[in-house]
Amino acid sequence: MHDYIKERTIKIGKYIVETRKTVRMIAKEFGVSKSTVHKDLTERLPELNPELANQVKGILEYHKSIRHLRGGEATKQKYKKAELQK
């Protein structure tokens, strides 16, 4: 694994623990795809820093458990915005 990938993986891991942001938000901020962020956090991070990986895993599981709520809220806001524009 290249050094820049290792550095990015550790940075993203620390960042998600500090901010508790979603994978999509982090991907946008780091300028990489959400697939890359997910692979960094689930596959590469456990090899580099198992302790940090366990913290990240908890956050990812939490986000996964509430994703159905986030999606519903986004749809609600979308239609509310469309109605206000009419």
DOBATOR-446485 format. One record per residue: residue in one letter; x, y, z of N, C-alpha, C, O, CB in turn. Coordinates in steps of 0.02 Angstrom, whole numbers, plus 32768, in hexadecimal, padded with zeros to 4 digits. Glycine has a CB too. Example, Ala and Ser with C-alpha at 12.3 -4.5 7.8 and 13.67 -1.06 7.14 Angstrom:
BEGIN
A82947EE4818682677F1F818682947F5B818682C87F5A81A782357F2081C4 S82827F90816282AC7FCB816582858002818A829E8039819282C07FE2811E 
% end
This chain:
BEGIN
M802A7FC58000800080008000802D803E8000805E804180257FD08000803D H801B806F7FD7804280AC7FD1803B80D78011800980D38035802C80D57F94 D806E80FE801D806E8128805A8034815A805B80168165808F80B0814D8060 Y8024817780207FEF81A9801F7FAB8189802F7F7F81AA804B7FEC81CC7FDB I7FA2814A801E7F648127802E7F61811A80797F2C812280987F5E80E48006 K7F99810680967F9B80FB80DE7F8C813B81047F64813B81347FE180E080F3 E7FAB817380EF7FA081B381107F5781C8810A7F3981DE813B7FCD81E980F1 R7F3B81C280CE7EF581D580C37EC681AA80EE7E9781C4810C7EE281CD8078 T7ED4816A80F27EAA813D81197EAA815081637E75815281827EC280F58111 I7EE4815F817E7EE9817381C47EC681B681CF7EA281BF82007F33817781DA K7ED181E681A27EB1822881A87E65822181A77E43823F81D07EC98256816E I7E4C81FA81787E0381F181737DE881CF81B17DB381E281CA7DF181C98133 G7E0C819D81CA7DF7817B82077DF281A982427DC081A982677E2781438216 K7E2581D2824C7E25820282847DEE8236827B7DCD824A82AA7E6A8225828A Y7DE5824B823C7DB3827F822D7D6C8267823C7D44828C82587DB9829481E4 I7D5D822982287D19821082347D0C8207827F7CD3821182967D0E81CD820F V7D3F81F582A57D3781ED82EE7D2B8232830E7D028238833B7D7581CB830D E7D4E826582F67D4782A883127D0482C883007CE382E5832B7D8082D482F9 T7CF082C282C17CB682E782A87C7682BE82A57C3F82DA82A67CC583028265 R7C7C827B829F7C43824E82987C1A825D82597BDE825182577C16825382D5 K7C3B827882267C1A828681E77C10824681BF7C2E821281CD7C4382B981BE T7BE5824A818D7BD6821081637C0D820581307C36823181237B9282188141 V7C0D81CA81127C3E81B980DF7C3881E980A37C6B81FE80887C34817080C7 R7BFC81FA80907BF2822880587C11826C80667C328289803B7BA882308048 M7C06828680A17C2182C880B47C6E82C680B37C8E82F4809A7C0882DE80F9 I7C89829280CF7CD2828B80D37CF08284808E7D2382A2807F7CE5824F80FE A7CCF825D80637CE88254801F7CEB82977FFB7D1C82A57FD87CBB82237FF8 K7CB882C080037CB683027FE37CEF832E7FFD7D1083517FD67C7283247FEE E7CFA832D803F7D2D8357805D7D748341804B7DA0836B80437D25835880A8 F7D7F830080447DC182E780347DCD82E17FE87E0582D37FD37DCC82A38054 G7D9982EC7FC17DA182EA7F787DAB82A47F5C7DCD829B7F297DDA83157F64 V7D8D82727F7C7D90822D7F637D4982127F617D1A82327F797DBE82007F91 S7D4181D77F437CFE81BA7F3E7CE9819C7F817D13818D7FAC7CFC81867F07 K7CA881937F8A7C9181747FC77CA6812B7FCB7CAE810F80017C4581797FCD S7CAF810B7F917CC880C67F8F7D0F80C37FAB7D2180957FD07CC680AA7F48 T7D3780F47F9A7D7C80F77FB27D7D81017FFD7DA480E180217DA381307F8F V7D53812F80157D50813B805E7D3B80FC80827D5880E980B47D1F8176806E H7D0880DB80677CEF809E80877D24806780887D2D804580BA7CAF80858063 K7D47806080507D7C802D804D7DB5803E807D7DCF8012809F7D9880278005 D7DC7807E80807DFB809380B07DE8808180F77E108067811E7E0780DF80AA L7DA9808F81097D938086814E7D86803D81617D92802A819A7D5680AE815A T7D6F801581327D5C7FD181437D917F9D81347D947F6981567D1D7FBE811F E7DBC7FA981027DEE7F7880EF7E357F8C81037E5B7F64811E7DEB7F6C80A5 R7E477FCA80F57E8D7FDF80FF7E9B7FF381477ED07FE381627E9D801980D1 L7E6C801781667E78803081AA7E847FF981DD7EB0800182077E3D805A81C0 P7E5F7FC181DC7E6D7F8C820D7EB57F71820A7ED07F5C823D7E3D7F538203 E7ED37F7281CF7F197F5C81C97F497F8F81E77F7C7F7D82047F2A7F50817F L7F387FD081DF7F65800581F47F5D8017823E7F8F802282617F5A804281CA N7F1F801A82557F118031829A7ED2800F82B37E9B802C82AD7F0B807F829E P7ED77FD382CE7E9B7FAD82E47E707FD183187E337FCB83177EB17F6B82FF E7E8F7FF683457E69801983797E3D804F835A7E028055836B7E99803883AC L7E5B8077832E7E3580AB830C7DFF808C82E07DC880A682DB7E6480D782E1 A7E0E805482C17DDE803182977DA0801B82BE7D69801E82A37DFF7FF48276 N7DA9800682FC7D707FF383267D43802F83357D06802883377D887FD38367 Q7D61806883427D3A80A5834E7D1280B883107CD780C983137D6780DF8364 V7D3480B582D77D1480C682977CDC809682877CA780AA826F7D4880C6825E K7CE6805682957CB3802482887C73803382AD7C3C802C82917CCD7FDE829C G7C79804982EB7C3E805C83127C18809582F37BDA809582F27C52806E8358 I7C3C80C682DA7C1D810182BB7BFA80EC827A7BC28101826C7C51813882AD L7C1C80C382527BFE80AC82137BBF808282207B8E808881FB7C31808381EB E7BC0805982537B85803182647B4B805E827B7B118051826A7B967FFE829B Y7B5B809282A07B2780C282B57B0880E382787ACB80E782737B4580F782E5 H7B3280FB824A7B18811B820D7AED80EB81E57AB980FE81CA7B52813581E2 K7B0280AD81E27ADB807B81BE7A98806F81DF7A66806481BD7B02803981B9 S7A96807182217A58806482457A25809C823E79E9809082457A668059828E I7A3C80D9822E7A0D811182277A05812781DF79E5815B81D27A24814B8251 R7A21810481AF7A1E811B816A79D7811F815079C8814B81267A4780ED813E H79AB80F48166796580F7814F794481388167791681518146793E80BA8167 L79598151819F793D819081B8795981CB8190793481FA817F794D819A8202 R799981C9818179B881FF815A799982058115798B823C80FD7A0481F48154 G798E81CC80F4797181CC80B2792B81E880B27918820E8086797081858095 G790381D580E478BF81EF80E978BE823980F57893825C80D9789B81CC8121 E78EB8252811D78EF8299812B790382C080EC78E782F680DF792182A78164 A793182A680C6794782C78088790E82CC8057790483008037798382A18069 T78E78297805078AE82978023787A82C9803A785D82ED801178908250801D K786D82CB807A783D82FA80977851834280877827836A8072783782F080E3 Q78918351809078A98395808378A583A68038789683DE802678F1839E809B K78B38375800F78B1837F7FC6786B83947FB0786483C57F8B78C6833E7FA1 Y783883717FC777F483817FB277DA83C17FD377B383E57FB677C583487FC3 K77F183CF800F77DE840C803177FB8449800B77DA847B800377F7840C807A K783984427FF4785A84777FCE783684827F8C782C84BB7F7778A484667FC3 A7824844C7F6A780184507F2A77BE84727F3277A984997F0777F8840A7F0C E779C84647F69775A84827F74776084CD7F83773684F47F6E7736845F7FAE L779584E17FA677A085277FB577B0854F7F7677A0858B7F7377D7852F7FE7 Q77CE85307F4677E185537F0877A5855D7EDA77A985867EAC7816852C7EE4 K776E85397EE5773385407EBA770E85807EC676DC858D7EA6770585087EC4 
% end
